[in-house]
């Protein structure tokens, strides 16, 4: 079996080139208890909407997120080894938007995706500064404005080895995505381990069409999916966690109707 080269660390800062400048977009944090956190400290937005997206049975039809509550904070996504997935931000928001997803011991595939539009507004990375211990900056080799979707999968080492195509010694891998498309990604080591061995997080990025025509800048996150036997079966209703930023029409009327998850 082919041996994979993977990144190890406590925090991975994910960036992308935009007009020659590296922008920091989000962080991936593998916790010591095996949990996985995805944080967004670099968002240029002040408010957003969070909730559970329900996709009914039958042809692809999404129930609108008109009832999603508002937050004035940058929530983080947590996925625990037990399968519990939720949004949180300690001391700032209520830990109420969550659901039962797939336990890591049973997971093999998609864990989250996050789409960005307007990355030129995000914070600039200082490339030659001394990094903090256990923290690394990963810059994806796209250069240009537009919309991009980052897709993350969790796999065991044998599963990842079967996805890799070609040979090479760099950390960047050519892989065949579940869609059949050839993508370029990078693999991170998580801190979850069971009888099948360690789990690895494969992250790749694809260019997208415009995400939201109403806003020049937009962020959309999806995670906490149901098991594949539910989420991939169009005859069954399926749910996922979702947030989107910005919410620019944060009127008192909207706040009164949908509420907020903020503590204060």
Secondary structure, DSSP 4 states (H G I P E B T S, - for coil): -PPPP-B--SEEEEEEEETTEEEEEEEEEE-TTS-EEEE-TT---S-EEEEEEEE-SSSS-BPP-TTPEEESS--EEEE-TTSEEEEE-TTTB-TT-EEE---TTT--EEEEEEEEE-GGGSPBP-TTSPPPTTEEEEEEEEESSSEEEEEEEEEEHHHHHHHEES--SSSEEEEE-TTS-EEEEEEEEEEEEETTEEEEEEEEEEEES-S-TT-SSEEEEEE-PPPHHHHT-TTS-EEEEEEEE------HHHHHHH-B-B--
